[in-house]
Amino acid sequence: MDKVTLTVEGMMCTGCKGKVEKALEGLKGVRNYSVDLSNGKASVEYDASRVTPNVMKEAIEDKGFSVTAIGD
């Protein structure tokens, strides 16, 4: 299982957090995630054979947010 932390810009409320969570939930290969509204980060455990951080980034950006960094 791989882990990644995404820095998400534009989350202002719990509704925004929910949209980011929905984006991650919809991806096959995402096992666990935690979205922290206060620091604008999403920590994700995933199966690298099924999904990549770039796919996660695109899914979040499709919800209207910007992913400004992808890190460990």
N, C-alpha and C positions, 0 to 999 in steps of 0.2 A: 504494500500500500504506500503510495506517495502522498506527500503533503505539500501544499502551497498556500501562501498568503497573498491575497489580492488587496491592493489599496483602491478603495472605491470613493470617487468624488461625487458629491451631489446628494448623499443621503441626509435628509433633514429631519425625518420623523419616523415613527414606527411603521407607517404605511410604506415608506421608502425601503425600510429594512425588509419588510414583507415581500416587496417586489424583487429584491435581490435574492431572498431565500427561495422564492418561487422559480426564479431563473435557474438557480443551482439544483433545485429539486427535480426539474424537468430533464436533467442531463443524465443519460445512462453512464454509469461508471463513477458518479459521485456517491461516496459512501456516507460520509459525515461532513457537516459543516457548522460553522459558528459565525454569525454576522454580528459585529460589534459596532453599533451605531455611533457610540461616543468617540471612537478613534478611526472610524471609516475603514475598517478592515474586515475581510472575509477570510477565514481559515478553512481550508477544504482538504479532506482526505479523499483520495480518488484512485481508481484503477487506471494506470497510465496506458493500458492496452485498449481502453474503451473511450477515454476522454483526455483532452490536453488542457493546460492552462489557457491557451489561446481560444479554445472553444468556450471555456467558462467566461473569458473576457468578452467575447462576442455576445454571449447570451445575456450578460449583465448590461452591456452597452445597448442591446436591443430594447431593454426596459427603460432607457433614457439616462443612464448614468455613465460616468467615465471611469475606466480602470486605468490608473496612472502608473501603477507599478505591479510587477509580479515578482515575488521573492519567496524565500524559504520560510 
